[in-house]
């Protein structure tokens, strides 16, 4: 009986190391609908406001009602990632949830990566956003590199939320985004 239990436990043991991080914004002083327009229908426009996204191009027929595309390719300014391809996995305008999988451009030890964004209305012109990143890494390398990867994500998400907050509330890009654009020689695009 003990060998059967051990074998059964070994079969259900995860074949990967899960790295997960979630961050919720402070109250953002715009409606949940305004935030949704930026991240949902505006999925392809992340390079307009996000410091870590230098360039983004959308493609593919939308697989979800209300979406403008099915995927985007991004040039990033993020530690460990340069060029990635993201495919929308959840697009729910009613619940204001957007999730996408990174399908190309991951480090070799990462077998799965998902970013899940959910907007929560707080009041008529107030909302919060929660960004949750889930990564599955090969066990050995995930154990070795997981801490560094999680640390990079923990630094990137607050910057992303700050960029989104500033853009949503003012229609202008953050100081960090402006500095990044100047560094790479791009002119800031029109604001909201």
C-alpha positions in Angstrom: 0.0 0.0 0.0 2.8 2.4 0.8 4.4 2.0 -2.6 1.1 2.7 -4.3 0.6 5.8 -2.3 4.2 7.0 -3.1 3.7 6.2 -6.8 0.4 8.0 -6.8 1.9 11.0 -5.1 4.8 11.1 -7.6 2.3 11.1 -10.5 0.5 14.1 -9.2 3.6 16.0 -8.3 4.1 19.1 -10.5 6.6 18.7 -13.3 7.3 22.4 -13.1 8.1 25.2 -10.6 5.3 27.7 -10.4 6.2 31.4 -10.0 3.3 33.6 -9.3 3.0 37.3 -8.4 0.0 39.6 -8.1 -0.2 43.3 -7.5 -3.3 45.5 -7.0 -3.2 49.2 -7.7 -4.2 51.9 -5.4 -7.5 53.6 -6.3 -7.3 55.0 -9.9 -9.5 58.0 -10.3 -11.2 57.0 -13.5 -14.1 54.7 -14.2 -13.6 51.0 -14.7 -14.8 51.5 -18.3 -12.0 54.0 -19.0 -9.4 51.6 -17.7 -11.0 48.8 -19.7 -10.8 50.8 -23.0 -7.1 51.2 -22.5 -6.3 47.6 -21.7 -9.1 45.7 -23.5 -9.8 47.3 -26.9 -6.5 49.1 -26.5 -4.5 45.9 -26.1 -2.4 46.6 -29.2 -1.5 50.1 -28.0 0.5 49.2 -24.9 3.6 50.8 -26.4 1.8 54.2 -26.2 1.8 54.3 -22.4 3.9 51.4 -20.9 7.5 52.2 -20.2 8.6 48.6 -20.7 7.0 48.2 -24.1 9.0 50.0 -26.8 6.9 48.8 -29.8 3.8 46.7 -30.2 2.0 45.4 -33.3 -1.3 43.6 -33.3 -2.3 40.7 -35.6 -4.8 37.9 -36.0 -8.6 37.8 -36.3 -10.1 38.4 -32.9 -11.2 35.2 -31.2 -13.3 37.0 -28.6 -16.2 39.4 -29.1 -15.1 43.0 -28.7 -11.4 42.3 -29.1 -9.6 44.1 -31.9 -7.0 41.3 -32.5 -6.0 37.9 -31.2 -2.3 38.6 -30.5 0.4 41.2 -30.4 4.2 41.2 -30.9 6.2 43.5 -28.6 9.7 44.8 -28.4 10.4 45.1 -24.7 12.7 47.0 -22.4 12.5 44.4 -19.7 15.2 42.4 -18.0 15.3 38.9 -19.6 12.8 39.6 -22.3 13.4 41.4 -25.7 10.8 40.4 -28.3 7.7 38.5 -27.3 4.5 37.3 -28.8 1.3 37.4 -26.7 -1.9 35.6 -27.5 -5.2 36.6 -25.8 -6.6 33.8 -23.7 -9.4 35.6 -21.9 -11.3 38.7 -23.0 -14.4 39.5 -21.0 -15.6 43.1 -21.3 -18.5 42.5 -18.8 -16.1 41.4 -16.0 -13.3 43.6 -17.4 -10.8 40.7 -17.5 -8.0 40.4 -20.0 -5.5 37.5 -19.9 -2.8 36.6 -22.4 -0.2 34.0 -22.8 3.4 34.7 -23.8 3.9 32.2 -26.6 7.3 33.3 -28.0 10.4 35.0 -26.6 10.5 33.4 -23.1 13.8 32.2 -21.6 14.4 28.5 -22.4 13.6 27.3 -18.9 10.1 28.9 -18.9 7.4 26.6 -20.4 4.3 28.8 -19.7 3.6 32.4 -18.9 0.3 34.1 -18.4 -0.6 37.7 -17.5 -4.1 38.2 -16.1 -5.6 41.7 -15.7 -8.8 42.4 -13.8 -10.4 45.8 -13.3 -12.6 46.3 -10.3 -15.0 49.3 -10.1 -14.7 51.1 -6.7 -17.1 54.0 -7.4 -18.5 55.9 -10.4 -15.1 57.3 -11.3 -12.8 55.1 -9.3 -11.4 51.6 -10.0 -8.5 49.3 -9.2 -6.6 46.9 -11.4 -5.0 43.6 -10.3 -2.3 42.2 -12.5 -1.3 38.6 -11.8 1.6 36.9 -13.6 1.9 33.1 -13.5 5.0 31.3 -14.9 5.7 27.6 -15.1 9.4 26.9 -15.3 11.4 23.7 -15.7 12.0 22.4 -12.2 15.8 22.5 -12.0 16.3 25.9 -13.8 13.1 27.3 -12.2 14.6 26.6 -8.8 17.9 28.2 -9.8 16.5 31.2 -11.7 13.0 31.5 -10.2 13.9 34.0 -7.6 15.6 36.3 -10.1 12.6 36.0 -12.5 10.1 36.7 -9.7 12.2 39.7 -8.6 12.2 41.1 -12.1 8.4 40.7 -12.3 7.9 42.3 -8.9 9.9 45.4 -10.2 8.1 45.6 -13.6 4.4 45.3 -12.5 4.4 48.4 -10.2 6.0 50.4 -13.1 3.3 49.1 -15.4 0.5 50.0 -13.0 2.0 53.4 -12.4 2.2 54.1 -16.2 -1.4 53.0 -16.6 -2.6 55.1 -13.7 -0.9 58.3 -15.0 -2.1 57.6 -18.6 -5.7 56.9 -17.5 -6.0 59.9 -15.2 -4.2 62.5 -17.2 -4.1 61.3 -20.8 -0.4 61.8 -20.8 2.5 59.3 -20.5 4.6 58.9 -17.3 7.9 60.6 -16.9 9.6 57.2 -17.1 7.9 56.4 -20.4 8.9 59.9 -21.8 12.5 59.3 -20.8 12.5 55.8 -22.3 11.1 57.2 -25.6 13.8 59.9 -25.7 16.5 57.3 -25.0 15.4 55.1 -28.0 14.8 58.2 -30.2 11.0 57.9 -30.5 8.7 60.9 -30.3 5.9 60.6 -27.8 2.6 59.8 -29.5 -0.7 61.7 -29.1 -2.3 61.4 -25.7 -5.8 60.3 -24.8 
